[in-house]
């Protein structure tokens, strides 16, 4: 495939390093790993969320460069995770409120038994080769993210399943026999983890040529120059930055704290937007009692800010 010139790395100009990571591995001792991992993160001032389960680890954390390096080194010191890869971006302020290490049944929840990316998975495609694959008329491109994520950005020509949760994806596949009409299936997600499971599921369902973007959208936006990019819009991220764009620069989206949907600068002027209370996405689905409750929460956030404190709901 034709290669794309690699873009320069994002320059270190912002205070916090953000590391997105995941690794599928058989990890039966995951419960005993939670406490030392969480303790190290808190000692180093690292915040974010890490999920650990029998099938591996997944999450995003932020902190100083040195702190993130220590946490990653500790994770990789475990034999199961020695080949763990991560993706880096930067944030102008701490994008998380606290540190959580959670024990889970799955590190990304699809809800289908016997899906193991360690045994069967699609073919990885490097970002520099992705454009050629998705431009092939014999390829169906599928976005495996949820509807609030796809609303602000996607690859040109991609099929959007309009799922609200990843649990809906298997049924969507089974209800769309037209996916068999072309020989190649190319799948992508934010950082790559959902695609690992999604391609494993597709292979299990009898699809032969199944590909996924290695490192996900984040790696693509980091490595592929904007002038050569087939990505339109911004990429939703699960932290206070809300979105990133080419070069992993912080986007201009805000988060509606009532419904957790990303909103644009233009949507901030919509009559239904009220900070922390409602936006054009959720106004019709909430009651006035809901909005009164959100207003009380927003008042507590404002009071905490006035005292120089950080309210957990803000």
C-alpha positions in Angstrom: 0.0 0.0 0.0 1.1 3.6 -0.6 2.7 5.1 2.4 1.9 8.5 3.8 4.6 10.8 5.2 4.6 10.7 9.0 3.6 13.9 10.7 5.9 15.3 13.3 5.1 14.4 16.9 3.0 16.8 18.9 5.3 19.3 20.6 5.4 19.3 24.4 3.7 22.6 25.1 0.9 21.7 27.5 1.2 20.8 31.2 -0.2 17.3 31.3 0.6 14.2 29.4 -2.4 12.0 28.5 -1.9 8.3 27.9 -4.5 6.1 26.4 -3.8 2.4 26.7 -5.3 -1.1 26.4 -4.0 -4.6 26.1 -5.8 -7.9 25.8 -4.2 -10.7 27.8 -5.2 -13.5 30.0 -5.0 -11.9 33.4 -6.6 -14.1 36.1 -4.9 -12.2 39.0 -6.5 -8.9 38.0 -8.2 -8.4 41.4 -4.9 -8.4 43.3 -3.4 -6.0 40.9 -6.0 -3.2 41.5 -4.7 -2.0 44.9 -1.0 -1.6 44.0 -1.8 0.0 40.7 -4.3 2.5 42.2 -1.8 3.3 45.0 1.0 4.1 42.6 -1.3 6.3 40.5 -2.4 8.3 43.5 1.1 8.6 44.9 2.3 10.1 41.6 -0.7 12.4 41.2 -2.0 10.6 38.2 -5.7 10.8 37.5 -8.1 9.0 35.1 -9.7 5.6 34.8 -8.2 2.2 34.4 -10.3 -1.0 33.9 -8.8 -4.4 34.7 -10.4 -7.8 34.0 -9.6 -11.4 33.2 -9.1 -10.3 29.6 -6.6 -7.4 30.3 -6.4 -3.7 30.9 -7.9 -0.6 29.3 -8.1 3.1 30.2 -6.8 6.7 30.0 -4.7 8.5 32.5 -3.1 11.9 32.8 -0.3 13.4 34.8 3.2 14.8 34.6 5.5 13.1 32.0 7.6 11.5 34.8 4.5 10.2 36.7 3.0 8.7 33.5 6.3 7.0 32.7 6.4 5.4 36.2 2.8 4.1 35.9 3.4 2.7 32.4 6.6 1.1 33.5 4.8 -0.6 36.4 2.1 -1.9 34.2 4.6 -3.2 31.7 6.6 -4.9 34.5 3.7 -7.4 34.7 4.5 -10.3 32.3 1.0 -10.2 30.8 1.5 -6.5 29.8 5.1 -6.3 28.8 4.2 -5.6 25.2 1.5 -3.0 26.0 1.3 0.0 23.7 -0.1 3.4 24.5 -0.9 6.6 22.7 0.1 10.1 23.9 -1.5 13.5 23.7 -1.4 16.6 25.8 -3.8 18.7 27.8 -3.5 22.3 29.0 -5.1 21.4 32.3 -5.8 18.1 34.2 -8.5 16.5 32.2 -9.7 14.1 35.0 -11.2 14.8 38.4 -9.9 11.7 40.2 -8.2 8.3 39.8 -10.2 5.1 39.5 -9.1 1.6 39.0 -12.1 -0.6 38.5 -12.6 -4.4 38.4 -14.7 -5.4 35.4 -16.1 -8.4 33.7 -14.8 -7.0 30.3 -12.4 -4.2 29.6 -14.7 -3.1 26.8 -18.3 -4.4 27.2 -19.8 -6.1 24.1 -21.8 -8.7 26.1 -21.0 -11.6 23.8 -19.6 -14.8 25.4 -16.5 -16.5 24.0 -15.1 -13.5 22.1 -11.3 -13.6 22.6 -9.1 -11.2 20.6 -6.1 -13.3 21.8 -7.4 -16.2 19.7 -9.0 -14.5 16.7 -8.8 -10.9 15.5 -8.8 -8.9 12.3 -5.8 -7.6 10.4 -4.1 -4.5 11.7 -3.7 -1.6 9.3 -1.2 1.2 10.1 -2.4 4.8 9.8 -0.2 5.4 6.8 -1.9 2.6 4.9 -5.5 3.3 6.1 -6.4 5.8 3.3 -5.8 3.3 0.6 -7.8 0.6 2.2 -10.9 2.8 2.9 -10.7 4.3 -0.6 -11.0 0.9 -2.2 -14.5 0.5 -3.6 -14.4 -3.1 -2.5 -14.3 -2.0 1.2 -17.1 -1.3 3.6 -15.9 1.1 6.3 -17.6 0.8 9.7 -17.4 3.2 12.6 -17.8 1.1 15.8 -18.3 4.0 18.2 -21.5 5.2 19.7 -23.8 7.9 18.2 -22.7 10.8 20.4 -19.1 10.1 19.3 -19.8 9.8 15.6 -21.9 13.0 15.7 -18.8 15.2 15.7 -16.4 13.4 13.3 -15.8 10.4 11.1 -13.9 9.0 8.1 -15.4 9.9 4.8 -17.8 7.3 3.5 -18.0 5.4 6.8 -21.1 3.5 7.8 -22.5 4.7 11.1 -24.4 2.0 13.0 -26.0 4.7 15.3 -25.5 2.6 18.3 -26.0 4.0 21.8 -23.8 1.4 23.4 -21.2 -1.1 22.2 -23.6 -3.9 23.3 -25.9 -3.0 20.4 -23.2 -3.6 17.8 -23.6 -7.4 17.5 -27.3 -7.2 16.8 -26.6 -4.4 14.3 -24.3 -6.7 12.4 -26.7 -9.6 12.4 -29.5 -7.3 11.1 -27.5 -6.0 8.2 -26.9 -8.8 5.7 -25.7 -6.2 3.2 -22.4 -6.2 4.9 -21.6 -9.4 3.0 -22.0 -7.6 -0.3 -18.3 -6.5 -0.4 -15.3 -8.6 0.3 -13.5 -6.2 2.7 -14.6 -4.8 6.1 -12.6 -2.0 7.6 -13.4 -1.0 11.1 -12.2 1.9 13.4 -12.8 3.4 16.8 -11.1 5.9 19.1 -8.1 4.1 20.3 -8.4 0.6 18.8 -9.9 -1.5 21.7 -13.5 -1.7 20.4 -12.2 -2.7 17.0 -10.2 -5.6 18.6 -13.4 -7.1 19.9 -15.5 -6.0 16.9 -13.2 -7.7 14.4 -13.0 -10.8 16.5 -16.8 -10.9 16.5 -17.0 -10.3 12.7 -14.5 -13.2 12.1 -16.7 -15.4 14.3 -19.7 -14.4 12.2 -18.0 -15.7 9.0 -16.5 -12.5 7.6 -13.2 -13.3 6.0 -11.3 -10.0 5.1 -11.7 -7.9 8.3 -9.3 -5.0 9.0 -9.0 -2.5 11.7 -7.1 0.8 12.2 -4.1 0.2 14.4 -4.0 2.7 17.3 -7.5 4.0 16.3 -8.4 7.5 15.3 -6.0 8.9 17.8 -3.0 7.4 16.1 -4.3 8.4 12.7 -4.7 12.0 13.8 -1.2 12.0 15.3 0.6 10.5 12.3 -1.3 11.5 9.2 -0.9 15.2 8.0 -4.1 17.1 7.8 -3.7 17.8 4.1 -3.5 14.0 3.4 -6.3 13.1 5.9 -9.6 11.5 5.1 -10.9 12.3 8.6 -13.6 15.0 8.9 -14.4 16.8 12.1 -13.1 16.1 15.6 -12.6 12.9 17.7 -14.5 12.6 20.9 -12.4 11.7 23.9 -13.5 10.6 27.3 -12.1 13.4 29.4 -12.5 17.1 30.1 -11.0 18.0 26.7 -14.1 16.5 25.1 -12.5 16.4 21.6 -9.2 16.4 19.7 -8.4 17.3 16.1 -5.5 16.7 13.8 -2.1 16.7 15.5 -4.1 15.7 18.7 -4.8 19.4 19.4 -7.6 20.1 21.8 -10.9 20.7 20.0 -13.4 23.4 20.7 -16.3 21.2 21.9 -17.9 21.5 25.3 -19.7 18.8 27.2 -23.3 19.0 28.3 -23.1 17.9 31.9 -26.8 17.0 31.8 -26.6 14.4 29.0 -22.8 14.0 28.4 -23.2 14.9 24.7 -20.5 17.0 23.0 -21.7 20.4 21.9 -20.3 22.8 19.4 -19.6 26.5 20.0 -22.6 27.3 17.8 -24.8 25.0 20.0 -23.9 27.1 23.1 -26.1 29.9 21.6 -29.1 27.6 21.2 -32.2 28.7 23.3 -32.2 25.2 25.0 -28.6 25.5 26.2 -28.2 26.2 29.9 -24.8 25.4 31.4 -24.9 22.2 33.4 -28.7 22.0 32.9 -29.7 21.3 29.3 -28.7 21.5 25.6 -30.4 21.0 22.2 -29.7 17.3 22.4 -31.4 16.6 25.7 -33.9 19.3 26.4 -36.9 17.4 25.0 -36.0 14.2 26.8 -35.7 15.8 30.3 -38.4 17.1 32.6 -38.5 20.4 34.3 -37.9 18.5 37.6 -34.7 17.1 36.1 -33.6 20.6 35.1 -34.3 21.9 38.6 -32.2 19.2 40.0 -29.4 20.0 37.6 -29.6 23.7 38.5 -29.1 22.8 42.1 -26.0 20.8 41.2 -24.7 23.6 39.0 -25.2 26.0 42.0 -23.1 23.8 44.2 -20.4 23.7 41.5 -20.3 27.5 41.3 -20.2 27.8 45.1 -17.3 25.3 45.3 -15.4 27.2 42.6 -15.9 30.5 44.5 -14.3 28.8 47.6 -11.4 27.7 45.4 -12.5 24.0 45.5 -13.2 21.5 42.8 -16.8 20.1 43.0 -16.8 16.4 42.0 -19.7 17.0 39.7 -18.0 19.8 37.8 
